[in-house]
Amino acid sequence: MANAIFYCEYKLKKDAAAADFLAVSKRLDEGHISKQPGYISWQQLQDGDIWVDLLTFDTMENLKQFESQEPGELALSFYSHINMPSCKVRYYTIRR
């Protein structure tokens, strides 16, 4: 089976501090995402005002199962820092 990647590119809201956002991200990862079936890793990348989340799961099925969940309190706190209209989401299967 090939691993699956969730790719989301976005900008933070104008009033969001990067340090606060990273702290919320860490709480979300430790409190929820890392406990999901098939979870492998979550990397956050930054280039200027563009951020990218790369979540890796063992299968596309596990990734889609994760994505279909209703957001909890930790996720809503995470989303409150993001300029949601700026989000661009893609799903990839790792081929090599």
PABA-752290 format. One record per residue: residue number from 1; chain; x negated, z negated, y negated of N, C-alpha, C in turn. Coordinates in Angstrom, 2 decimals, decimal comma. Layout:
! PABA-752290
n;chain;n.xx;n.zz;n.yy;ca.xx;ca.zz;ca.yy;c.xx;c.zz;c.yy
NUM;A;X;Z;Y;X;Z;Y;X;Z;Y .
...
***
This chain:
! PABA-752290
n;chain;n.xx;n.zz;n.yy;ca.xx;ca.zz;ca.yy;c.xx;c.zz;c.yy
1;A;-0,83;0,00;1,20;0,00;0,00;0,00;-0,87;0,00;-1,26 .
2;A;-0,43;0,72;-2,25;-1,16;0,81;-3,51;-0,67;-0,26;-4,49 .
3;A;-1,60;-0,82;-5,23;-1,24;-1,77;-6,26;-0,48;-1,07;-7,38 .
4;A;0,28;-1,87;-8,14;1,08;-1,34;-9,24;0,70;-2,03;-10,54 .
5;A;0,74;-1,25;-11,63;0,39;-1,76;-12,96;1,60;-1,61;-13,88 .
6;A;1,91;-2,69;-14,59;2,86;-2,67;-15,69;2,02;-2,57;-16,96 .
7;A;2,24;-1,53;-17,76;1,51;-1,29;-18,99;2,50;-1,39;-20,14 .
8;A;2,21;-2,29;-21,09;3,07;-2,40;-22,27;2,18;-2,47;-23,50 .
9;A;2,36;-1,51;-24,39;1,64;-1,45;-25,66;2,59;-1,89;-26,76 .
10;A;2,10;-2,71;-27,69;2,99;-3,24;-28,74;2,18;-3,78;-29,91 .
11;A;2,91;-4,12;-30,97;2,33;-4,81;-32,12;3,02;-6,17;-32,24 .
12;A;2,29;-7,12;-32,79;2,88;-8,41;-33,07;3,69;-8,33;-34,37 .
13;A;4,60;-9,27;-34,54;5,32;-9,37;-35,80;4,33;-9,72;-36,90 .
14;A;4,66;-9,36;-38,13;3,76;-9,57;-39,27;3,33;-11,03;-39,42 .
15;A;4,24;-11,96;-39,14;3,94;-13,38;-39,34;3,40;-14,07;-38,09 .
16;A;3,16;-13,33;-37,01;2,67;-13,93;-35,76;1,15;-14,07;-35,79 .
17;A;0,68;-15,27;-35,50;-0,76;-15,53;-35,43;-1,25;-15,24;-34,02 .
18;A;-2,36;-14,52;-33,92;-2,90;-14,14;-32,61;-3,18;-15,36;-31,74 .
19;A;-3,74;-16,42;-32,31;-4,06;-17,62;-31,53;-2,80;-18,25;-30,95 .
20;A;-1,73;-18,31;-31,73;-0,46;-18,86;-31,24;0,11;-17,97;-30,14 .
21;A;0,04;-16,67;-30,35;0,54;-15,72;-29,35;-0,22;-15,86;-28,03 .
22;A;-1,53;-15,97;-28,10;-2,32;-16,12;-26,87;-2,02;-17,43;-26,16 .
23;A;-1,74;-18,49;-26,91;-1,36;-19,77;-26,30;-0,02;-19,65;-25,58 .
24;A;0,94;-18,97;-26,21;2,25;-18,75;-25,58;2,09;-17,87;-24,34 .
25;A;1,24;-16,86;-24,43;0,97;-15,97;-23,29;0,42;-16,76;-22,11 .
26;A;-0,51;-17,66;-22,38;-1,11;-18,46;-21,32;-0,06;-19,35;-20,65 .
27;A;0,82;-19,96;-21,46;1,89;-20,79;-20,88;2,84;-19,96;-20,02 .
28;A;3,16;-18,75;-20,48;4,04;-17,86;-19,71;3,38;-17,46;-18,40 .
29;A;2,10;-17,14;-18,44;1,40;-16,74;-17,23;1,32;-17,90;-16,24 .
30;A;0,89;-19,05;-16,71;0,72;-20,21;-15,82;2,05;-20,78;-15,34 .
31;A;3,08;-20,71;-16,18;4,35;-21,33;-15,84;5,33;-20,44;-15,11 .
32;A;5,10;-19,12;-15,14;6,08;-18,22;-14,53;5,46;-16,99;-13,85 .
33;A;4,78;-16,16;-14,63;4,38;-14,85;-14,11;3,45;-14,97;-12,91 .
34;A;2,45;-15,84;-12,99;1,47;-15,96;-11,90;2,09;-16,49;-10,61 .
35;A;3,31;-17,00;-10,69;4,00;-17,55;-9,51;4,89;-16,52;-8,83 .
36;A;4,94;-15,31;-9,36;5,82;-14,28;-8,82;5,22;-13,64;-7,57 .
37;A;6,08;-13,23;-6,64;5,58;-12,57;-5,42;4,77;-11,32;-5,76 .
38;A;3,61;-11,22;-5,17;2,77;-10,04;-5,35;1,91;-10,02;-6,60 .
39;A;2,01;-11,06;-7,43;1,22;-11,11;-8,66;-0,27;-11,10;-8,35 .
40;A;-1,03;-10,29;-9,07;-2,49;-10,26;-8,93;-3,16;-10,72;-10,22 .
41;A;-2,78;-10,12;-11,36;-3,44;-10,50;-12,61;-2,62;-10,05;-13,82 .
42;A;-2,97;-10,65;-14,97;-2,41;-10,24;-16,25;-3,56;-10,23;-17,24 .
43;A;-3,85;-9,06;-17,78;-4,87;-8,92;-18,82;-4,17;-8,54;-20,12 .
44;A;-4,68;-9,09;-21,22;-4,19;-8,72;-22,53;-5,35;-8,12;-23,32 .
45;A;-5,13;-6,93;-23,83;-6,14;-6,18;-24,56;-5,71;-6,06;-26,02 .
46;A;-6,68;-5,94;-26,91;-6,36;-5,76;-28,33;-7,32;-4,77;-28,95 .
47;A;-6,76;-3,88;-29,77;-7,54;-2,95;-30,58;-6,88;-2,92;-31,95 .
48;A;-7,43;-3,66;-32,89;-6,80;-3,76;-34,21;-5,46;-4,46;-34,09 .
49;A;-4,40;-3,78;-34,55;-3,07;-4,40;-34,47;-2,30;-3,98;-33,21 .
50;A;-2,94;-3,22;-32,33;-2,31;-2,80;-31,08;-2,74;-3,74;-29,96 .
51;A;-1,75;-4,24;-29,24;-1,97;-5,09;-28,07;-1,49;-4,35;-26,84 .
52;A;-2,09;-4,64;-25,70;-1,67;-4,06;-24,42;-1,65;-5,16;-23,38 .
53;A;-0,54;-5,24;-22,65;-0,45;-6,10;-21,48;-0,62;-5,23;-20,25 .
54;A;-1,51;-5,65;-19,36;-1,70;-4,98;-18,06;-1,43;-6,03;-16,99 .
55;A;-0,29;-5,91;-16,35;0,04;-6,80;-15,24;-0,13;-6,03;-13,95 .
56;A;-0,84;-6,62;-13,02;-1,08;-5,98;-11,73;-0,36;-6,75;-10,64 .
57;A;0,39;-6,02;-9,83;1,10;-6,57;-8,67;0,65;-5,82;-7,43 .
58;A;0,86;-6,43;-6,27;0,39;-5,78;-5,05;1,20;-4,55;-4,69 .
59;A;2,47;-4,48;-5,09;3,29;-3,30;-4,81;4,20;-3,00;-6,00 .
60;A;4,66;-1,76;-6,10;5,63;-1,39;-7,12;6,94;-2,15;-6,90 .
61;A;7,29;-2,39;-5,66;8,51;-3,14;-5,36;8,44;-4,54;-5,97 .
62;A;7,31;-5,23;-5,82;7,17;-6,56;-6,41;7,20;-6,50;-7,94 .
63;A;6,57;-5,48;-8,51;6,58;-5,32;-9,95;8,00;-5,10;-10,46 .
64;A;8,74;-4,22;-9,83;10,12;-3,94;-10,26;11,01;-5,17;-10,07 .
65;A;10,77;-5,93;-9,01;11,53;-7,17;-8,79;11,25;-8,15;-9,93 .
66;A;10,00;-8,28;-10,31;9,63;-9,13;-11,45;10,32;-8,65;-12,72 .
67;A;10,27;-7,37;-12,98;10,85;-6,79;-14,20;12,36;-6,95;-14,28 .
68;A;13,03;-7,05;-13,15;14,50;-7,11;-13,15;15,03;-8,51;-13,45 .
69;A;14,16;-9,50;-13,56;14,59;-10,87;-13,81;15,06;-11,06;-15,25 .
70;A;16,01;-11,96;-15,42;16,43;-12,35;-16,77;15,30;-13,18;-17,39 .
71;A;14,98;-12,96;-18,66;13,89;-13,72;-19,27;14,27;-15,20;-19,44 .
72;A;13,35;-16,06;-19,10;13,54;-17,49;-19,27;13,01;-17,94;-20,62 .
73;A;12,98;-19,25;-20,81;12,56;-19,83;-22,08;11,12;-19,45;-22,44 .
74;A;10,22;-19,45;-21,45;8,82;-19,08;-21,72;8,71;-17,62;-22,17 .
75;A;9,44;-16,74;-21,51;9,42;-15,32;-21,88;10,01;-15,10;-23,27 .
76;A;11,09;-15,79;-23,57;11,71;-15,63;-24,90;10,77;-16,10;-26,00 .
77;A;10,01;-17,16;-25,75;9,02;-17,62;-26,72;7,93;-16,56;-26,92 .
78;A;7,50;-15,95;-25,81;6,51;-14,86;-25,85;7,06;-13,68;-26,67 .
79;A;8,29;-13,25;-26,36;8,89;-12,12;-27,05;9,09;-12,37;-28,55 .
80;A;9,26;-13,63;-28,93;9,52;-13,95;-30,34;8,32;-13,60;-31,23 .
81;A;7,16;-13,36;-30,66;5,97;-12,99;-31,41;5,79;-11,47;-31,52 .
82;A;6,55;-10,72;-30,74;6,34;-9,28;-30,62;7,32;-8,47;-31,46 .
83;A;6,82;-7,43;-32,09;7,66;-6,45;-32,77;8,24;-5,56;-31,67 .
84;A;9,42;-5,92;-31,18;9,99;-5,27;-29,99;10,17;-3,76;-30,13 .
85;A;10,57;-3,23;-31,30;10,69;-1,76;-31,40;9,36;-1,02;-31,21 .
86;A;8,23;-1,73;-31,33;6,94;-1,08;-31,16;6,51;-0,95;-29,70 .
87;A;7,26;-1,55;-28,78;6,87;-1,57;-27,36;6,97;-0,20;-26,71 .
88;A;5,93;0,11;-25,95;5,90;1,32;-25,13;5,52;0,88;-23,73 .
89;A;6,42;1,05;-22,77;6,22;0,55;-21,41;6,05;1,72;-20,44 .
90;A;5,09;1,54;-19,52;4,85;2,52;-18,45;4,57;1,75;-17,17 .
91;A;4,84;2,39;-16,04;4,54;1,83;-14,73;3,60;2,80;-14,02 .
92;A;2,54;2,25;-13,44;1,55;3,08;-12,78;1,29;2,57;-11,37 .
93;A;0,98;3,48;-10,49;0,49;3,15;-9,15;-1,01;3,44;-9,14 .
94;A;-1,79;2,47;-8,70;-3,24;2,67;-8,64;-3,56;3,57;-7,45 .
95;A;-4,25;4,65;-7,70;-4,58;5,62;-6,66;-5,99;5,46;-6,12 .
96;A;-6,90;4,93;-6,93;-8,25;4,62;-6,45;-8,92;3,66;-7,39 .
***
